[in-house]
Each structure stands twice: as structure tokens, then as C-alpha cells.
């Protein structure tokens, strides 16, 4: 009978020592999954590539790989505004919404210079 009680006691001690290790391991896993799923939602203005798989931002001319090119279907080669989850570490975006930009919203880099010609009156 003594042997059974000692064995039961040793099992209880071993089990109580092992429980914090299991609990600590699950906390770490949960913490890791929450940090990897949070991404920034940003509005970007730029041009969709001809195949719809990349997007070039107007601001810094950075080319982003599009994770879901089907969202840009019909906008290939167009200047658009997209709301997307930005994965900066991978250089990828996940497009949430897309809309065409008007001609007045497009930014141009050309500068126009005016030259005036004056004629002097003849005497």
C-alpha cells in the first residue's frame, strides 16, 4: 500500500512540474500568430502593370508584387488608387479595393515654360 501511495505522489509532483511548460509553450504560439497576421491598410496611388501582377507606386516608384492580381482585373495598365494591406518585409500588397483615378487626380512631372515675344514699334 505504501508503494502505491509513493508512486501516486511522485506522479502528481511530476505532472504539476510539467504543466507550466505546456502552458508557456501555447502562449508563445498564440503570440507569434497574432503578430504575423496584423498588416497595415494603406491607400496607394500608382499604375498597374500590363499583366496585373505588379503595382508601381507614384510616390517612390516602388514596384509591389500583388498577392491577389484578380482584384486588379480590368485595370491593367491604368492609373488607379488602391486600398491594400502592405507587407513591407515581403514587398507585397493584398488589394482590398481599387478605383480608377480621374485625369485631374493624376500627378504630372512635366513643367511648362512660357516664352513671350514682343515686337518693338518701328519708327
Helices and strands as residue ranges (DSSP letters): H 2-37, E 40-48, E 54-57, E 63-66, G 69-72, E 79-87, E 92-100
